[in-house]
Each structure stands twice: as structure tokens, then as C-alpha cells.
Amino acid sequence: MAKKRGRETVRDMVFSLGAVGIVVAAMIAVAPHEETDPVRPVDYTVDLQAARRSAPYPVLAPEGLPERWRATSVRFDGADPNATTWHLGFINPQEEYAAVEQSNGPEQGFLDEVLRGGEDDGTAVVEGEEWRRLQGDRYRGLVRQDAEGVTTAVLGTAPYEQLAELAGALEHS
């Protein structure tokens, strides 16, 4: 004898929901999933323009880096005109961190802050300019100071060759 409509039991409802749940789970399992990149790129154009207007030195940023170099952080602090700082962080194509750091403040204090210490590790020539190599506890870096006392550090977990690539792309206009 067939059940009449409207006389279903809770048991029937549970079986129906289970069947629907199995179908939905199967669809989710076979559906293509988009890989999400945990790195959120930032557009630093506006910050760079503002820093270049405010800083008492030529603020550097890379030109012509391959697209796989993704900017991830940007910061300019011009509160003290005698110790302004510029930071531009990247993830390189090998998923290593690299950053450009600049300051017109005292070099040693600045390097202690951004490199967290660092021992001399020789020199490197990048685009015809000599840079000091420093190896810190966490980061390695390429560092140079210009005639006006502005210190530029290109540092990170990336190998020196990748840091040199970033340093070689730096422009100030």
C-alpha cells in the first residue's frame, strides 16, 4: 500500500536530506578549485608619488622588473625631516622576500632597524656602483650611502643575485 502525500515521516526527510547532501558533496569534490595566492599585491604608485614629493632625497623604486615581482608593502614616514624612511617590499618570482629601504637618518641606527644587525660580507657591483654586502640574522642586504648621506638598503631573504636584480632596477624619477 502506497503512502499518501503529507504522511511522510521524519525518517523519510532525513533520508532525502542525506541523498541531497551526498550529491552536493560530490559536486564540490569534482568542481575545479581556484588556487588562491596568499600574497596580496599592492599598488604603490600613489605612495611613491607622495614620498617623492615629501622626501628630502630622491626616493627609489624599481622600473622594469618582471611582472612576477609582486609589491606587497609600502610605507613612507616623513615625520622627522632628518630621518625620513621609505620602504617598498616585494615577493620575487622564487617566493622570497626582498625590499627597498631608504633613509636620510643615521646609517647605523637605520641598518640596525631594517637588517637587525649584519656582518660585512664583501661587496657587489650593481650597474657600475659598489654596494656593501651585509649578512644579518634574518636578512641579507646590499647597502650603499650616497654623497648626501642617504642610505639605501636592498634586503631580504632572497639571495644576493636577486637582491642585485632589484637594486639594478632602482630609479628615482
CNS distance restraints for C-alpha pairs under 8 A (distance, minus, plus):
assign (resid   3 and name CA) (resid   7 and name CA) 6.74 0.50 0.50
assign (resid   3 and name CA) (resid   8 and name CA) 7.67 0.50 0.50
assign (resid   8 and name CA) (resid  12 and name CA) 6.16 0.50 0.50
assign (resid   8 and name CA) (resid  13 and name CA) 7.45 0.50 0.50
assign (resid   9 and name CA) (resid  13 and name CA) 6.60 0.50 0.50
assign (resid  10 and name CA) (resid  14 and name CA) 6.25 0.50 0.50
assign (resid  11 and name CA) (resid  15 and name CA) 6.35 0.50 0.50
assign (resid  12 and name CA) (resid  16 and name CA) 6.24 0.50 0.50
assign (resid  13 and name CA) (resid  17 and name CA) 6.18 0.50 0.50
assign (resid  14 and name CA) (resid  18 and name CA) 6.07 0.50 0.50
assign (resid  15 and name CA) (resid  19 and name CA) 6.22 0.50 0.50
assign (resid  16 and name CA) (resid  20 and name CA) 6.32 0.50 0.50
assign (resid  17 and name CA) (resid  21 and name CA) 6.01 0.50 0.50
assign (resid  18 and name CA) (resid  22 and name CA) 6.20 0.50 0.50
assign (resid  19 and name CA) (resid  23 and name CA) 6.46 0.50 0.50
assign (resid  20 and name CA) (resid  24 and name CA) 6.25 0.50 0.50
assign (resid  21 and name CA) (resid  25 and name CA) 6.06 0.50 0.50
assign (resid  22 and name CA) (resid  26 and name CA) 6.15 0.50 0.50
assign (resid  23 and name CA) (resid  27 and name CA) 6.30 0.50 0.50
assign (resid  24 and name CA) (resid  28 and name CA) 6.26 0.50 0.50
assign (resid  25 and name CA) (resid  29 and name CA) 6.13 0.50 0.50
assign (resid  26 and name CA) (resid  30 and name CA) 6.35 0.50 0.50
assign (resid  27 and name CA) (resid  31 and name CA) 5.93 0.50 0.50
assign (resid  39 and name CA) (resid  72 and name CA) 7.09 0.50 0.50
assign (resid  40 and name CA) (resid  72 and name CA) 6.22 0.50 0.50
assign (resid  41 and name CA) (resid  70 and name CA) 5.67 0.50 0.50
assign (resid  41 and name CA) (resid  71 and name CA) 5.32 0.50 0.50
assign (resid  41 and name CA) (resid  72 and name CA) 4.79 0.50 0.50
assign (resid  41 and name CA) (resid  73 and name CA) 7.87 0.50 0.50
assign (resid  42 and name CA) (resid  70 and name CA) 7.78 0.50 0.50
assign (resid  42 and name CA) (resid  71 and name CA) 5.56 0.50 0.50
assign (resid  42 and name CA) (resid  72 and name CA) 5.28 0.50 0.50
assign (resid  42 and name CA) (resid  73 and name CA) 6.49 0.50 0.50
assign (resid  42 and name CA) (resid  74 and name CA) 7.85 0.50 0.50
assign (resid  43 and name CA) (resid  71 and name CA) 7.12 0.50 0.50
assign (resid  44 and name CA) (resid  48 and name CA) 5.94 0.50 0.50
assign (resid  44 and name CA) (resid  71 and name CA) 7.50 0.50 0.50
assign (resid  44 and name CA) (resid  73 and name CA) 7.95 0.50 0.50
assign (resid  44 and name CA) (resid  74 and name CA) 6.28 0.50 0.50
assign (resid  45 and name CA) (resid  49 and name CA) 6.26 0.50 0.50
assign (resid  46 and name CA) (resid  50 and name CA) 6.24 0.50 0.50
assign (resid  47 and name CA) (resid  51 and name CA) 6.04 0.50 0.50
assign (resid  47 and name CA) (resid  74 and name CA) 7.22 0.50 0.50
assign (resid  47 and name CA) (resid  75 and name CA) 7.40 0.50 0.50
assign (resid  47 and name CA) (resid  76 and name CA) 7.42 0.50 0.50
assign (resid  48 and name CA) (resid  52 and name CA) 6.06 0.50 0.50
assign (resid  48 and name CA) (resid  59 and name CA) 7.72 0.50 0.50
assign (resid  48 and name CA) (resid  61 and name CA) 7.75 0.50 0.50
assign (resid  49 and name CA) (resid  53 and name CA) 6.31 0.50 0.50
assign (resid  50 and name CA) (resid  54 and name CA) 6.23 0.50 0.50
assign (resid  51 and name CA) (resid  55 and name CA) 5.60 0.50 0.50
assign (resid  51 and name CA) (resid  59 and name CA) 6.86 0.50 0.50
assign (resid  51 and name CA) (resid  76 and name CA) 6.19 0.50 0.50
assign (resid  51 and name CA) (resid  86 and name CA) 7.53 0.50 0.50
assign (resid  52 and name CA) (resid  57 and name CA) 7.89 0.50 0.50
assign (resid  52 and name CA) (resid  58 and name CA) 6.62 0.50 0.50
assign (resid  52 and name CA) (resid  59 and name CA) 5.52 0.50 0.50
assign (resid  54 and name CA) (resid  78 and name CA) 7.06 0.50 0.50
assign (resid  55 and name CA) (resid  59 and name CA) 6.99 0.50 0.50
assign (resid  55 and name CA) (resid  78 and name CA) 6.72 0.50 0.50
assign (resid  55 and name CA) (resid  81 and name CA) 7.61 0.50 0.50
assign (resid  55 and name CA) (resid  84 and name CA) 6.85 0.50 0.50
assign (resid  56 and name CA) (resid  81 and name CA) 7.19 0.50 0.50
assign (resid  57 and name CA) (resid 104 and name CA) 7.53 0.50 0.50
assign (resid  57 and name CA) (resid 150 and name CA) 7.21 0.50 0.50
assign (resid  58 and name CA) (resid 172 and name CA) 5.51 0.50 0.50
assign (resid  58 and name CA) (resid 173 and name CA) 7.70 0.50 0.50
assign (resid  59 and name CA) (resid  86 and name CA) 7.33 0.50 0.50
assign (resid  59 and name CA) (resid 102 and name CA) 7.52 0.50 0.50
assign (resid  59 and name CA) (resid 172 and name CA) 5.55 0.50 0.50
assign (resid  60 and name CA) (resid 100 and name CA) 7.86 0.50 0.50
assign (resid  60 and name CA) (resid 102 and name CA) 7.92 0.50 0.50
assign (resid  60 and name CA) (resid 170 and name CA) 5.64 0.50 0.50
assign (resid  60 and name CA) (resid 171 and name CA) 5.29 0.50 0.50
assign (resid  60 and name CA) (resid 172 and name CA) 4.59 0.50 0.50
assign (resid  60 and name CA) (resid 173 and name CA) 7.89 0.50 0.50
assign (resid  61 and name CA) (resid  88 and name CA) 7.63 0.50 0.50
assign (resid  61 and name CA) (resid 100 and name CA) 7.50 0.50 0.50
assign (resid  61 and name CA) (resid 169 and name CA) 7.70 0.50 0.50
assign (resid  61 and name CA) (resid 170 and name CA) 5.04 0.50 0.50
assign (resid  61 and name CA) (resid 171 and name CA) 5.56 0.50 0.50
assign (resid  61 and name CA) (resid 172 and name CA) 6.52 0.50 0.50
assign (resid  62 and name CA) (resid 166 and name CA) 6.69 0.50 0.50
assign (resid  62 and name CA) (resid 167 and name CA) 7.65 0.50 0.50
assign (resid  62 and name CA) (resid 169 and name CA) 4.69 0.50 0.50
assign (resid  62 and name CA) (resid 170 and name CA) 4.10 0.50 0.50
assign (resid  62 and name CA) (resid 171 and name CA) 5.81 0.50 0.50
assign (resid  63 and name CA) (resid 169 and name CA) 5.42 0.50 0.50
assign (resid  63 and name CA) (resid 170 and name CA) 6.23 0.50 0.50
assign (resid  63 and name CA) (resid 171 and name CA) 6.33 0.50 0.50
assign (resid  64 and name CA) (resid 169 and name CA) 6.59 0.50 0.50
assign (resid  65 and name CA) (resid  69 and name CA) 6.61 0.50 0.50
assign (resid  65 and name CA) (resid 166 and name CA) 7.41 0.50 0.50
assign (resid  65 and name CA) (resid 169 and name CA) 6.61 0.50 0.50
assign (resid  68 and name CA) (resid  92 and name CA) 6.49 0.50 0.50
assign (resid  68 and name CA) (resid  93 and name CA) 5.11 0.50 0.50
assign (resid  69 and name CA) (resid  90 and name CA) 6.35 0.50 0.50
assign (resid  69 and name CA) (resid  91 and name CA) 5.78 0.50 0.50
assign (resid  69 and name CA) (resid  92 and name CA) 4.49 0.50 0.50
assign (resid  69 and name CA) (resid  93 and name CA) 5.72 0.50 0.50
assign (resid  70 and name CA) (resid  90 and name CA) 5.31 0.50 0.50
assign (resid  70 and name CA) (resid  91 and name CA) 5.30 0.50 0.50
assign (resid  70 and name CA) (resid  92 and name CA) 6.53 0.50 0.50
assign (resid  71 and name CA) (resid  88 and name CA) 7.14 0.50 0.50
assign (resid  71 and name CA) (resid  89 and name CA) 5.73 0.50 0.50
assign (resid  71 and name CA) (resid  90 and name CA) 4.30 0.50 0.50
assign (resid  71 and name CA) (resid  91 and name CA) 6.58 0.50 0.50
assign (resid  72 and name CA) (resid  88 and name CA) 7.75 0.50 0.50
assign (resid  72 and name CA) (resid  89 and name CA) 5.50 0.50 0.50
assign (resid  72 and name CA) (resid  90 and name CA) 5.27 0.50 0.50
assign (resid  72 and name CA) (resid  91 and name CA) 6.89 0.50 0.50
assign (resid  73 and name CA) (resid  87 and name CA) 7.60 0.50 0.50
assign (resid  73 and name CA) (resid  88 and name CA) 5.73 0.50 0.50
assign (resid  73 and name CA) (resid  89 and name CA) 4.84 0.50 0.50
assign (resid  73 and name CA) (resid  90 and name CA) 7.05 0.50 0.50
assign (resid  74 and name CA) (resid  86 and name CA) 7.82 0.50 0.50
assign (resid  74 and name CA) (resid  87 and name CA) 5.52 0.50 0.50
assign (resid  74 and name CA) (resid  88 and name CA) 4.54 0.50 0.50
assign (resid  74 and name CA) (resid  89 and name CA) 6.31 0.50 0.50
assign (resid  75 and name CA) (resid  85 and name CA) 7.97 0.50 0.50
assign (resid  75 and name CA) (resid  86 and name CA) 5.93 0.50 0.50
assign (resid  75 and name CA) (resid  87 and name CA) 5.08 0.50 0.50
assign (resid  75 and name CA) (resid  88 and name CA) 6.63 0.50 0.50
assign (resid  76 and name CA) (resid  84 and name CA) 7.51 0.50 0.50
assign (resid  76 and name CA) (resid  85 and name CA) 5.71 0.50 0.50
assign (resid  76 and name CA) (resid  86 and name CA) 4.58 0.50 0.50
assign (resid  76 and name CA) (resid  87 and name CA) 6.34 0.50 0.50
assign (resid  77 and name CA) (resid  84 and name CA) 5.52 0.50 0.50
assign (resid  77 and name CA) (resid  85 and name CA) 5.22 0.50 0.50
assign (resid  77 and name CA) (resid  86 and name CA) 6.64 0.50 0.50
assign (resid  78 and name CA) (resid  83 and name CA) 7.47 0.50 0.50
assign (resid  78 and name CA) (resid  84 and name CA) 4.61 0.50 0.50
assign (resid  78 and name CA) (resid  85 and name CA) 6.65 0.50 0.50
assign (resid  79 and name CA) (resid  84 and name CA) 6.84 0.50 0.50
assign (resid  80 and name CA) (resid  84 and name CA) 5.82 0.50 0.50
assign (resid  82 and name CA) (resid 104 and name CA) 6.30 0.50 0.50
assign (resid  82 and name CA) (resid 105 and name CA) 5.78 0.50 0.50
assign (resid  83 and name CA) (resid 103 and name CA) 6.11 0.50 0.50
assign (resid  83 and name CA) (resid 104 and name CA) 5.17 0.50 0.50
assign (resid  83 and name CA) (resid 105 and name CA) 3.88 0.50 0.50
assign (resid  83 and name CA) (resid 106 and name CA) 7.41 0.50 0.50
assign (resid  84 and name CA) (resid 103 and name CA) 5.45 0.50 0.50
assign (resid  84 and name CA) (resid 104 and name CA) 5.99 0.50 0.50
assign (resid  84 and name CA) (resid 105 and name CA) 6.70 0.50 0.50
assign (resid  85 and name CA) (resid 101 and name CA) 7.17 0.50 0.50
assign (resid  85 and name CA) (resid 102 and name CA) 5.53 0.50 0.50
assign (resid  85 and name CA) (resid 103 and name CA) 4.52 0.50 0.50
assign (resid  85 and name CA) (resid 104 and name CA) 7.26 0.50 0.50
assign (resid  86 and name CA) (resid 100 and name CA) 7.70 0.50 0.50
assign (resid  86 and name CA) (resid 101 and name CA) 5.57 0.50 0.50
assign (resid  86 and name CA) (resid 102 and name CA) 5.04 0.50 0.50
assign (resid  86 and name CA) (resid 103 and name CA) 6.54 0.50 0.50
assign (resid  87 and name CA) (resid  99 and name CA) 6.94 0.50 0.50
assign (resid  87 and name CA) (resid 100 and name CA) 5.69 0.50 0.50
assign (resid  87 and name CA) (resid 101 and name CA) 4.68 0.50 0.50
assign (resid  87 and name CA) (resid 102 and name CA) 6.72 0.50 0.50
assign (resid  88 and name CA) (resid  99 and name CA) 5.48 0.50 0.50
assign (resid  88 and name CA) (resid 100 and name CA) 5.17 0.50 0.50
assign (resid  88 and name CA) (resid 101 and name CA) 6.70 0.50 0.50
assign (resid  89 and name CA) (resid  97 and name CA) 7.34 0.50 0.50
assign (resid  89 and name CA) (resid  98 and name CA) 5.99 0.50 0.50
assign (resid  89 and name CA) (resid  99 and name CA) 4.14 0.50 0.50
assign (resid  89 and name CA) (resid 100 and name CA) 6.43 0.50 0.50
assign (resid  90 and name CA) (resid  97 and name CA) 5.84 0.50 0.50
assign (resid  90 and name CA) (resid  98 and name CA) 5.21 0.50 0.50
assign (resid  90 and name CA) (resid  99 and name CA) 5.73 0.50 0.50
assign (resid  91 and name CA) (resid  95 and name CA) 5.46 0.50 0.50
assign (resid  91 and name CA) (resid  96 and name CA) 5.44 0.50 0.50
assign (resid  91 and name CA) (resid  97 and name CA) 4.75 0.50 0.50
assign (resid  91 and name CA) (resid  98 and name CA) 6.20 0.50 0.50
assign (resid  92 and name CA) (resid  96 and name CA) 5.42 0.50 0.50
assign (resid  92 and name CA) (resid  97 and name CA) 6.41 0.50 0.50
assign (resid  92 and name CA) (resid  98 and name CA) 6.92 0.50 0.50
assign (resid  92 and name CA) (resid 158 and name CA) 7.74 0.50 0.50
assign (resid  92 and name CA) (resid 162 and name CA) 7.88 0.50 0.50
assign (resid  96 and name CA) (resid 156 and name CA) 7.60 0.50 0.50
assign (resid  96 and name CA) (resid 157 and name CA) 5.81 0.50 0.50
assign (resid  96 and name CA) (resid 158 and name CA) 4.97 0.50 0.50
assign (resid  97 and name CA) (resid 156 and name CA) 5.15 0.50 0.50
assign (resid  97 and name CA) (resid 157 and name CA) 5.26 0.50 0.50
assign (resid  97 and name CA) (resid 158 and name CA) 5.72 0.50 0.50
assign (resid  98 and name CA) (resid 154 and name CA) 6.93 0.50 0.50
assign (resid  98 and name CA) (resid 155 and name CA) 5.47 0.50 0.50
assign (resid  98 and name CA) (resid 156 and name CA) 4.23 0.50 0.50
assign (resid  98 and name CA) (resid 157 and name CA) 6.48 0.50 0.50
assign (resid  98 and name CA) (resid 158 and name CA) 5.99 0.50 0.50
assign (resid  98 and name CA) (resid 163 and name CA) 6.64 0.50 0.50
assign (resid  98 and name CA) (resid 166 and name CA) 7.98 0.50 0.50
assign (resid  99 and name CA) (resid 153 and name CA) 7.96 0.50 0.50
assign (resid  99 and name CA) (resid 154 and name CA) 5.55 0.50 0.50
assign (resid  99 and name CA) (resid 155 and name CA) 5.38 0.50 0.50
assign (resid  99 and name CA) (resid 156 and name CA) 6.08 0.50 0.50
assign (resid 100 and name CA) (resid 152 and name CA) 7.20 0.50 0.50
assign (resid 100 and name CA) (resid 153 and name CA) 5.91 0.50 0.50
assign (resid 100 and name CA) (resid 154 and name CA) 4.65 0.50 0.50
assign (resid 100 and name CA) (resid 155 and name CA) 6.68 0.50 0.50
assign (resid 100 and name CA) (resid 167 and name CA) 7.95 0.50 0.50
assign (resid 101 and name CA) (resid 114 and name CA) 7.58 0.50 0.50
assign (resid 101 and name CA) (resid 152 and name CA) 5.75 0.50 0.50
assign (resid 101 and name CA) (resid 153 and name CA) 5.07 0.50 0.50
assign (resid 101 and name CA) (resid 154 and name CA) 6.28 0.50 0.50
assign (resid 101 and name CA) (resid 155 and name CA) 7.78 0.50 0.50
assign (resid 102 and name CA) (resid 150 and name CA) 6.97 0.50 0.50
assign (resid 102 and name CA) (resid 151 and name CA) 5.57 0.50 0.50
assign (resid 102 and name CA) (resid 152 and name CA) 4.50 0.50 0.50
assign (resid 102 and name CA) (resid 153 and name CA) 6.32 0.50 0.50
assign (resid 103 and name CA) (resid 107 and name CA) 7.79 0.50 0.50
assign (resid 103 and name CA) (resid 110 and name CA) 7.09 0.50 0.50
assign (resid 103 and name CA) (resid 150 and name CA) 5.66 0.50 0.50
assign (resid 103 and name CA) (resid 151 and name CA) 5.44 0.50 0.50
assign (resid 103 and name CA) (resid 152 and name CA) 6.82 0.50 0.50
assign (resid 104 and name CA) (resid 149 and name CA) 6.11 0.50 0.50
assign (resid 104 and name CA) (resid 150 and name CA) 4.36 0.50 0.50
assign (resid 104 and name CA) (resid 151 and name CA) 6.26 0.50 0.50
assign (resid 105 and name CA) (resid 109 and name CA) 7.92 0.50 0.50
assign (resid 105 and name CA) (resid 110 and name CA) 6.85 0.50 0.50
assign (resid 105 and name CA) (resid 149 and name CA) 7.93 0.50 0.50
assign (resid 105 and name CA) (resid 150 and name CA) 7.34 0.50 0.50
assign (resid 105 and name CA) (resid 151 and name CA) 7.95 0.50 0.50
assign (resid 106 and name CA) (resid 110 and name CA) 6.25 0.50 0.50
assign (resid 107 and name CA) (resid 111 and name CA) 6.07 0.50 0.50
assign (resid 107 and name CA) (resid 150 and name CA) 7.99 0.50 0.50
assign (resid 107 and name CA) (resid 151 and name CA) 6.22 0.50 0.50
assign (resid 108 and name CA) (resid 112 and name CA) 6.03 0.50 0.50
assign (resid 109 and name CA) (resid 113 and name CA) 6.26 0.50 0.50
assign (resid 110 and name CA) (resid 114 and name CA) 6.28 0.50 0.50
assign (resid 111 and name CA) (resid 115 and name CA) 5.39 0.50 0.50
assign (resid 111 and name CA) (resid 116 and name CA) 6.97 0.50 0.50
assign (resid 111 and name CA) (resid 117 and name CA) 6.98 0.50 0.50
assign (resid 111 and name CA) (resid 153 and name CA) 7.94 0.50 0.50
assign (resid 112 and name CA) (resid 116 and name CA) 4.69 0.50 0.50
assign (resid 112 and name CA) (resid 117 and name CA) 4.89 0.50 0.50
assign (resid 112 and name CA) (resid 118 and name CA) 7.58 0.50 0.50
assign (resid 113 and name CA) (resid 117 and name CA) 7.65 0.50 0.50
assign (resid 115 and name CA) (resid 136 and name CA) 5.93 0.50 0.50
assign (resid 115 and name CA) (resid 138 and name CA) 7.42 0.50 0.50
assign (resid 115 and name CA) (resid 139 and name CA) 6.00 0.50 0.50
assign (resid 115 and name CA) (resid 140 and name CA) 7.25 0.50 0.50
assign (resid 115 and name CA) (resid 141 and name CA) 7.35 0.50 0.50
assign (resid 115 and name CA) (resid 155 and name CA) 7.36 0.50 0.50
assign (resid 116 and name CA) (resid 136 and name CA) 6.31 0.50 0.50
assign (resid 116 and name CA) (resid 137 and name CA) 6.91 0.50 0.50
assign (resid 116 and name CA) (resid 138 and name CA) 7.28 0.50 0.50
assign (resid 116 and name CA) (resid 139 and name CA) 7.81 0.50 0.50
assign (resid 117 and name CA) (resid 136 and name CA) 5.27 0.50 0.50
assign (resid 117 and name CA) (resid 137 and name CA) 6.85 0.50 0.50
assign (resid 118 and name CA) (resid 134 and name CA) 5.33 0.50 0.50
assign (resid 118 and name CA) (resid 135 and name CA) 4.91 0.50 0.50
assign (resid 118 and name CA) (resid 136 and name CA) 3.77 0.50 0.50
assign (resid 118 and name CA) (resid 137 and name CA) 6.89 0.50 0.50
assign (resid 118 and name CA) (resid 140 and name CA) 7.58 0.50 0.50
assign (resid 119 and name CA) (resid 134 and name CA) 5.26 0.50 0.50
assign (resid 119 and name CA) (resid 135 and name CA) 5.23 0.50 0.50
assign (resid 119 and name CA) (resid 136 and name CA) 6.24 0.50 0.50
assign (resid 120 and name CA) (resid 132 and name CA) 7.29 0.50 0.50
assign (resid 120 and name CA) (resid 133 and name CA) 6.06 0.50 0.50
assign (resid 120 and name CA) (resid 134 and name CA) 4.71 0.50 0.50
assign (resid 120 and name CA) (resid 135 and name CA) 6.58 0.50 0.50
assign (resid 121 and name CA) (resid 132 and name CA) 7.47 0.50 0.50
assign (resid 121 and name CA) (resid 133 and name CA) 4.97 0.50 0.50
assign (resid 121 and name CA) (resid 134 and name CA) 5.12 0.50 0.50
assign (resid 121 and name CA) (resid 135 and name CA) 6.16 0.50 0.50
assign (resid 122 and name CA) (resid 132 and name CA) 6.23 0.50 0.50
assign (resid 122 and name CA) (resid 133 and name CA) 5.33 0.50 0.50
assign (resid 122 and name CA) (resid 134 and name CA) 7.51 0.50 0.50
assign (resid 123 and name CA) (resid 130 and name CA) 6.68 0.50 0.50
assign (resid 123 and name CA) (resid 131 and name CA) 5.61 0.50 0.50
assign (resid 123 and name CA) (resid 132 and name CA) 4.47 0.50 0.50
assign (resid 123 and name CA) (resid 133 and name CA) 5.08 0.50 0.50
assign (resid 124 and name CA) (resid 130 and name CA) 5.75 0.50 0.50
assign (resid 124 and name CA) (resid 131 and name CA) 5.23 0.50 0.50
assign (resid 124 and name CA) (resid 132 and name CA) 6.37 0.50 0.50
assign (resid 124 and name CA) (resid 133 and name CA) 6.61 0.50 0.50
assign (resid 124 and name CA) (resid 142 and name CA) 7.68 0.50 0.50
assign (resid 125 and name CA) (resid 129 and name CA) 5.33 0.50 0.50
assign (resid 125 and name CA) (resid 130 and name CA) 4.46 0.50 0.50
assign (resid 125 and name CA) (resid 131 and name CA) 6.04 0.50 0.50
assign (resid 126 and name CA) (resid 130 and name CA) 6.39 0.50 0.50
assign (resid 126 and name CA) (resid 131 and name CA) 7.10 0.50 0.50
assign (resid 126 and name CA) (resid 164 and name CA) 6.23 0.50 0.50
assign (resid 126 and name CA) (resid 167 and name CA) 7.03 0.50 0.50
assign (resid 126 and name CA) (resid 168 and name CA) 5.81 0.50 0.50
assign (resid 127 and name CA) (resid 168 and name CA) 5.78 0.50 0.50
assign (resid 130 and name CA) (resid 144 and name CA) 7.44 0.50 0.50
assign (resid 131 and name CA) (resid 142 and name CA) 5.68 0.50 0.50
assign (resid 131 and name CA) (resid 143 and name CA) 5.33 0.50 0.50
assign (resid 131 and name CA) (resid 144 and name CA) 5.13 0.50 0.50
assign (resid 132 and name CA) (resid 142 and name CA) 5.53 0.50 0.50
assign (resid 132 and name CA) (resid 143 and name CA) 5.09 0.50 0.50
assign (resid 132 and name CA) (resid 144 and name CA) 6.27 0.50 0.50
assign (resid 133 and name CA) (resid 140 and name CA) 7.44 0.50 0.50
assign (resid 133 and name CA) (resid 141 and name CA) 5.75 0.50 0.50
assign (resid 133 and name CA) (resid 142 and name CA) 4.74 0.50 0.50
assign (resid 133 and name CA) (resid 143 and name CA) 6.44 0.50 0.50
assign (resid 134 and name CA) (resid 140 and name CA) 5.64 0.50 0.50
assign (resid 134 and name CA) (resid 141 and name CA) 5.15 0.50 0.50
assign (resid 134 and name CA) (resid 142 and name CA) 6.37 0.50 0.50
assign (resid 134 and name CA) (resid 143 and name CA) 7.42 0.50 0.50
assign (resid 135 and name CA) (resid 139 and name CA) 6.46 0.50 0.50
assign (resid 135 and name CA) (resid 140 and name CA) 4.29 0.50 0.50
assign (resid 135 and name CA) (resid 141 and name CA) 6.39 0.50 0.50
assign (resid 136 and name CA) (resid 140 and name CA) 5.43 0.50 0.50
assign (resid 136 and name CA) (resid 141 and name CA) 7.82 0.50 0.50
assign (resid 138 and name CA) (resid 156 and name CA) 7.95 0.50 0.50
assign (resid 138 and name CA) (resid 157 and name CA) 7.28 0.50 0.50
assign (resid 139 and name CA) (resid 155 and name CA) 6.31 0.50 0.50
assign (resid 139 and name CA) (resid 156 and name CA) 4.81 0.50 0.50
assign (resid 139 and name CA) (resid 157 and name CA) 5.26 0.50 0.50
assign (resid 140 and name CA) (resid 155 and name CA) 5.57 0.50 0.50
assign (resid 140 and name CA) (resid 156 and name CA) 5.72 0.50 0.50
assign (resid 140 and name CA) (resid 157 and name CA) 6.45 0.50 0.50
assign (resid 140 and name CA) (resid 158 and name CA) 7.79 0.50 0.50
assign (resid 140 and name CA) (resid 159 and name CA) 7.73 0.50 0.50
assign (resid 140 and name CA) (resid 160 and name CA) 7.40 0.50 0.50
assign (resid 141 and name CA) (resid 153 and name CA) 6.36 0.50 0.50
assign (resid 141 and name CA) (resid 154 and name CA) 5.47 0.50 0.50
assign (resid 141 and name CA) (resid 155 and name CA) 3.93 0.50 0.50
assign (resid 141 and name CA) (resid 156 and name CA) 6.46 0.50 0.50
assign (resid 141 and name CA) (resid 160 and name CA) 7.25 0.50 0.50
assign (resid 141 and name CA) (resid 163 and name CA) 7.27 0.50 0.50
assign (resid 142 and name CA) (resid 153 and name CA) 5.58 0.50 0.50
assign (resid 142 and name CA) (resid 154 and name CA) 5.18 0.50 0.50
assign (resid 142 and name CA) (resid 155 and name CA) 6.23 0.50 0.50
assign (resid 142 and name CA) (resid 160 and name CA) 7.60 0.50 0.50
assign (resid 142 and name CA) (resid 163 and name CA) 7.09 0.50 0.50
assign (resid 142 and name CA) (resid 164 and name CA) 7.46 0.50 0.50
assign (resid 142 and name CA) (resid 167 and name CA) 7.97 0.50 0.50
assign (resid 143 and name CA) (resid 151 and name CA) 7.12 0.50 0.50
assign (resid 143 and name CA) (resid 152 and name CA) 5.72 0.50 0.50
assign (resid 143 and name CA) (resid 153 and name CA) 4.39 0.50 0.50
assign (resid 143 and name CA) (resid 154 and name CA) 6.49 0.50 0.50
assign (resid 144 and name CA) (resid 151 and name CA) 5.84 0.50 0.50
assign (resid 144 and name CA) (resid 152 and name CA) 5.54 0.50 0.50
assign (resid 144 and name CA) (resid 153 and name CA) 6.66 0.50 0.50
assign (resid 145 and name CA) (resid 149 and name CA) 5.83 0.50 0.50
assign (resid 145 and name CA) (resid 150 and name CA) 5.46 0.50 0.50
assign (resid 145 and name CA) (resid 151 and name CA) 4.33 0.50 0.50
assign (resid 145 and name CA) (resid 152 and name CA) 6.25 0.50 0.50
assign (resid 146 and name CA) (resid 150 and name CA) 5.50 0.50 0.50
assign (resid 146 and name CA) (resid 151 and name CA) 6.66 0.50 0.50
assign (resid 154 and name CA) (resid 163 and name CA) 6.12 0.50 0.50
assign (resid 154 and name CA) (resid 164 and name CA) 7.92 0.50 0.50
assign (resid 154 and name CA) (resid 166 and name CA) 7.35 0.50 0.50
assign (resid 154 and name CA) (resid 167 and name CA) 6.26 0.50 0.50
assign (resid 155 and name CA) (resid 163 and name CA) 6.51 0.50 0.50
assign (resid 156 and name CA) (resid 163 and name CA) 7.57 0.50 0.50
assign (resid 158 and name CA) (resid 162 and name CA) 5.98 0.50 0.50
assign (resid 158 and name CA) (resid 163 and name CA) 6.41 0.50 0.50
assign (resid 159 and name CA) (resid 163 and name CA) 6.40 0.50 0.50
assign (resid 160 and name CA) (resid 164 and name CA) 5.99 0.50 0.50
assign (resid 161 and name CA) (resid 165 and name CA) 6.33 0.50 0.50
assign (resid 162 and name CA) (resid 166 and name CA) 6.45 0.50 0.50
assign (resid 163 and name CA) (resid 167 and name CA) 6.11 0.50 0.50
assign (resid 164 and name CA) (resid 168 and name CA) 5.90 0.50 0.50
assign (resid 165 and name CA) (resid 169 and name CA) 6.47 0.50 0.50
assign (resid 166 and name CA) (resid 170 and name CA) 6.72 0.50 0.50
